[in-house]
């Protein structure tokens, strides 16, 4: 979906301008997204396999839930909305724990520069995997993986082509945060 997104300056502050997501990607304009990492008390991480028709990294494994923040939408509201849209469960604001932001700029092609400010959240997964309903247009598959295996495959980069390349610093932050809560 090509929704309106707010444009941010190099410091992550709103410029007061907005445009279609496709234009932001074409011009490399920084815009906000949400990343929600769900984990179990036993130390397993929910990962999603991106849909086969995604413009970037189709069929790679990625964050539990992610999406763009619509123009004028509050960050926390976007996080709650995306969780419900992508995996079919409702979470409350109090269940989402902010880990801060992570700026990522990836040149996909000459006319596609993905410049995003990820607002990262952790959320305990309180239902079994079987109760999740994946959004068919966005999500190919869902899996729960042990944190040590996830760390080995992302932080250790043992399986570099399997995951979206967010980089070791990003993955280390997520892994350390989840480890300290399980």
C-alpha positions in Angstrom: 0.0 0.0 0.0 1.4 3.4 -0.9 0.4 5.5 2.1 1.4 9.1 3.0 4.4 9.2 5.4 5.9 12.1 7.3 9.4 13.3 6.2 12.1 13.6 8.9 15.3 15.7 8.9 18.7 14.1 9.4 18.2 14.3 13.2 14.9 12.4 13.0 12.7 15.4 13.6 9.6 16.0 11.5 10.0 18.6 8.7 6.3 19.3 8.5 6.3 17.7 5.0 4.8 14.4 3.9 4.6 12.4 0.7 3.7 9.0 -0.6 5.9 6.2 0.6 6.9 5.4 -2.9 8.2 9.0 -3.4 10.1 8.9 -0.1 11.8 5.7 -1.3 12.5 7.1 -4.7 14.1 10.2 -3.3 15.7 8.6 -0.3 13.8 10.8 2.2 14.0 9.8 5.8 10.7 8.6 7.3 9.5 6.7 10.4 8.8 3.0 10.7 8.1 0.7 13.6 9.8 -2.6 14.4 8.2 -4.8 17.1 10.2 -7.8 18.3 8.1 -10.4 20.1 9.6 -13.0 22.4 8.5 -15.7 24.8 9.5 -15.9 28.5 11.4 -19.1 27.5 13.7 -17.1 25.3 12.4 -17.7 21.8 12.0 -15.0 19.2 9.2 -14.6 16.7 10.5 -14.0 13.2 8.6 -13.5 10.0 9.5 -14.4 6.5 8.7 -11.5 4.3 6.2 -12.0 1.5 7.4 -13.2 -1.9 6.1 -10.0 -3.6 7.8 -7.5 -1.2 9.9 -4.8 -3.0 12.8 -5.4 -0.7 14.3 -8.6 0.6 11.4 -11.0 -0.5 11.4 -14.3 1.4 14.1 -13.2 3.9 13.5 -13.6 7.6 13.0 -10.4 9.5 11.6 -8.6 12.6 8.4 -10.1 14.1 6.3 -7.2 12.9 7.3 -4.0 11.0 5.7 -1.3 9.1 5.5 2.4 8.1 4.1 5.1 10.3 1.3 6.8 8.4 1.4 10.6 8.1 0.1 12.2 11.4 -0.1 8.8 13.1 1.5 8.4 16.6 4.4 6.0 16.7 2.8 3.8 19.4 -0.5 3.7 17.5 1.4 2.5 14.4 3.1 -0.3 16.4 -0.2 -1.5 17.8 -1.9 -1.3 14.4 1.0 -3.2 12.7 0.9 -6.1 15.2 -2.8 -6.6 14.7 -2.5 -6.3 10.9 0.5 -8.6 10.4 0.0 -11.3 13.0 -3.6 -10.9 14.1 -3.2 -10.2 17.9 -4.0 -7.1 19.9 -1.4 -5.6 22.2 -1.7 -2.6 24.4 0.6 0.4 24.8 1.7 -0.9 28.2 2.9 -4.2 26.6 5.2 -2.4 24.2 8.6 -1.5 25.6 10.6 1.1 23.6 14.2 0.3 22.9 14.7 3.7 21.1 15.4 4.3 17.4 17.8 3.0 14.8 18.5 5.0 11.6 19.0 2.8 8.5 19.7 3.9 4.9 20.0 1.2 2.2 20.4 1.9 -1.5 18.3 -0.8 -3.1 18.7 0.6 -6.7 19.2 3.9 -8.4 15.6 4.9 -7.8 15.0 3.1 -4.5 16.8 4.4 -1.4 15.2 3.1 1.8 15.9 5.8 4.4 14.1 4.9 7.6 14.1 5.8 11.3 13.1 2.5 13.0 11.2 2.9 16.3 12.0 -0.4 18.0 9.8 -2.1 20.6 9.9 -5.3 22.5 6.8 -7.2 23.4 6.2 -10.4 25.3 4.3 -13.0 23.2 1.6 -14.3 25.4 -0.1 -16.6 22.9 1.1 -19.8 21.1 2.3 -19.5 17.5 -0.8 -21.4 16.4 -3.0 -18.5 17.5 -1.3 -16.0 15.2 -2.9 -15.1 11.9 -0.4 -13.9 9.3 -1.3 -11.1 6.9 -1.1 -13.0 3.6 -0.1 -10.0 1.5 2.9 -9.2 3.7 4.0 -12.3 5.6 5.0 -15.6 4.0 5.6 -17.5 7.3 6.1 -17.1 11.0 8.5 -19.0 13.2 9.7 -19.1 16.8 13.4 -19.6 17.1 15.6 -20.0 20.3 17.4 -16.8 21.1 20.9 -18.5 20.9 20.1 -19.8 17.4 18.8 -16.3 16.3 22.0 -14.7 17.7 24.2 -17.2 15.9 22.4 -16.6 12.6 22.3 -12.8 12.8 25.0 -11.5 15.1 27.4 -14.3 14.2 26.3 -13.8 10.6 26.5 -17.6 10.0 23.5 -17.5 7.6 24.0 -14.1 6.0 21.5 -14.6 3.1 18.7 -15.8 5.4 17.9 -12.6 7.2 17.2 -8.9 6.2 20.7 -7.3 6.5 20.0 -4.8 9.4 23.6 -5.2 10.4 25.4 -6.6 13.5 24.8 -3.5 15.7 21.1 -3.6 15.2 20.8 -7.4 15.9 23.2 -7.2 18.9 20.9 -4.6 20.5 17.8 -6.8 20.0 19.5 -9.9 21.2 20.9 -8.3 24.3 17.6 -6.7 25.2 15.6 -10.0 24.8 18.3 -12.0 26.7 18.1 -9.6 29.7 14.3 -10.2 29.9 14.2 -14.0 29.7 
